[in-house]
């Protein structure tokens, strides 16, 4: 009996430690801050800046499903209605402005990770007439392809719309200006 009880206690402790180890590895991933060099071009003019993307955690799967279903079944407005009440899980910022992130989701694609980050507020709008541009372009959308070191490239639309993407996600539908290209260096250790 003692041996069986002792083994049961050791097994329970081993499982608890293994689970704690899994949580510790997951917790090391988030919170996460990515610093990207951003470049926007229009004709002969190019502007470069630094964009900081801070994510405390990914959106919960049930909330992600609610947002994606809102988009799938009720279009852009359904997406906005499902996104706006979500809690803030991070920020996207430049030197002069910051917006709150309500959606962040990772998808493994071959040897890279696709990270999509969405704010329900536009970070910027690159257009000659910004007053016309804001109507219907209420999101900031960042899409990054990152390697296992955390380095990668991507795009950011400072004022965007989204549409459903197969099999079960979101993608830029339209944006008011050309997206900003992002380059993320691997974090230094």
C-alpha positions in Angstrom: 0.0 0.0 0.0 2.7 2.5 0.9 4.5 1.8 -2.3 1.3 2.4 -4.4 0.5 5.5 -2.4 4.1 6.7 -2.7 4.1 6.1 -6.4 0.8 7.9 -6.8 2.1 10.9 -4.9 5.3 10.9 -7.0 3.3 10.6 -10.2 1.0 13.5 -9.1 4.0 15.7 -8.3 5.7 14.7 -11.6 2.6 15.6 -13.6 2.2 18.9 -11.7 5.8 19.8 -12.4 5.5 18.8 -16.1 2.4 21.0 -16.4 4.2 23.9 -14.6 7.0 23.5 -17.1 4.6 23.8 -20.0 3.0 26.9 -18.5 6.5 28.4 -17.9 7.4 27.9 -21.6 4.1 29.4 -22.7 4.5 32.3 -20.3 8.0 33.0 -21.6 6.5 33.7 -25.1 4.0 36.3 -23.8 4.1 39.1 -22.8 6.1 39.9 -25.9 7.4 43.2 -27.4 8.4 43.4 -31.0 10.3 46.5 -32.3 9.9 46.9 -36.0 11.5 49.3 -38.5 8.6 50.7 -40.6 8.9 52.1 -44.1 6.1 53.9 -46.0 6.5 55.0 -49.6 4.4 57.1 -51.8 5.9 58.1 -55.2 9.3 59.5 -54.6 8.7 60.1 -50.9 9.7 57.5 -48.2 9.2 57.8 -44.5 10.8 55.5 -41.9 9.9 55.1 -38.3 10.0 52.7 -35.4 6.8 50.8 -34.4 6.6 49.0 -31.1 4.1 46.1 -30.8 3.5 44.9 -27.3 1.2 41.9 -26.7 0.4 40.7 -23.2 -1.3 37.5 -24.4 -3.1 36.1 -27.4 -6.9 36.4 -27.6 -8.7 33.5 -26.1 -9.9 30.9 -28.6 -13.6 31.4 -27.7 -13.3 35.2 -28.2 -11.3 34.6 -31.5 -14.1 32.4 -32.7 -16.7 35.1 -31.8 -14.8 37.8 -33.8 -14.1 35.6 -36.8 -17.8 34.4 -36.8 -18.9 38.0 -36.6 -16.9 38.7 -39.7 -17.9 35.5 -41.5 -21.7 35.9 -40.9 -22.2 39.6 -40.5 -19.4 41.2 -42.5 -17.1 44.0 -41.4 -19.7 45.6 -39.0 -20.2 42.2 -37.4 -16.4 42.0 -36.9 -16.3 45.5 -35.3 -19.3 44.7 -33.0 -17.5 41.5 -31.8 -14.0 43.2 -31.5 -14.9 46.4 -29.6 -16.0 44.8 -26.3 -12.9 42.5 -26.1 -10.4 43.4 -23.4 -7.2 45.2 -24.3 -4.3 42.7 -24.7 -1.6 45.0 -25.9 -0.6 48.1 -27.8 0.8 49.3 -31.1 2.7 52.5 -30.9 4.8 55.0 -32.7 6.7 57.9 -31.1 3.6 60.1 -31.2 0.6 57.8 -31.0 -0.6 54.5 -29.5 -3.6 52.3 -30.1 -4.9 49.4 -28.0 -4.8 45.9 -29.3 -7.9 43.7 -28.9 -7.0 40.8 -31.1 -3.7 38.9 -31.6 -3.5 35.4 -33.0 -0.6 33.2 -34.1 -0.8 30.5 -36.8 2.1 28.2 -37.6 3.0 28.2 -41.3 5.8 25.8 -42.3 8.9 27.0 -40.4 7.4 30.4 -39.6 4.7 31.9 -37.4 2.1 34.3 -38.8 1.1 36.8 -36.1 -2.0 39.0 -36.8 -2.6 41.9 -34.5 -5.6 44.2 -34.7 -6.7 47.4 -32.9 -10.2 48.8 -33.3 -8.7 52.3 -33.8 -6.7 53.6 -36.7 -3.0 54.4 -35.8 -2.5 56.6 -38.9 -3.8 57.4 -42.3 -1.5 58.1 -45.2 -3.7 60.1 -47.6 -4.0 63.6 -49.0 -7.5 64.0 -47.6 -7.6 62.3 -44.2 -11.1 63.5 -43.4 -12.6 61.4 -46.2 -10.3 58.5 -45.5 -11.3 57.5 -42.0 -14.9 56.5 -42.9 -15.0 52.7 -42.9 -11.3 52.2 -42.2 -11.4 51.9 -38.5 -8.7 49.2 -37.8 -5.0 49.1 -37.4 -3.9 45.7 -38.8 -0.4 44.2 -38.4 0.6 40.9 -40.1 4.0 39.5 -39.4 5.8 36.4 -40.5 8.4 35.5 -37.8 11.1 32.9 -37.6 11.9 30.9 -34.5 14.2 33.6 -33.3 11.5 36.3 -33.5 12.9 38.0 -36.5 10.8 38.6 -39.6 8.9 40.9 -42.0 5.4 42.0 -42.5 3.0 44.8 -43.2 0.9 47.3 -41.2 -2.2 49.1 -42.4 -2.8 52.1 -40.2 -6.4 52.5 -41.3 -7.9 49.2 -42.7 -10.8 46.9 -43.2 -10.8 43.1 -43.1 -12.5 40.2 -44.7 -12.7 36.4 -43.9 -9.8 34.3 -44.9 -9.9 30.6 -45.5 -9.9 28.3 -43.6 -10.7 30.3 -40.4 -9.2 33.7 -40.0 -8.9 37.3 -41.2 -7.0 39.2 -43.9 -6.9 42.8 -45.1 -9.8 43.4 -47.4 -8.9 46.9 -48.4 -6.8 49.7 -47.0 -6.8 53.4 -47.6 -3.2 53.7 -48.6 -0.4 51.2 -49.4 0.6 49.2 -46.3 3.7 50.1 -44.4 6.4 47.4 -44.6 7.8 46.2 -41.3 11.2 44.5 -40.5 11.6 43.0 -37.1 15.1 42.1 -35.9 15.5 39.2 -33.5 15.5 40.3 -29.9 18.9 40.5 -28.3 19.5 38.1 -25.5 
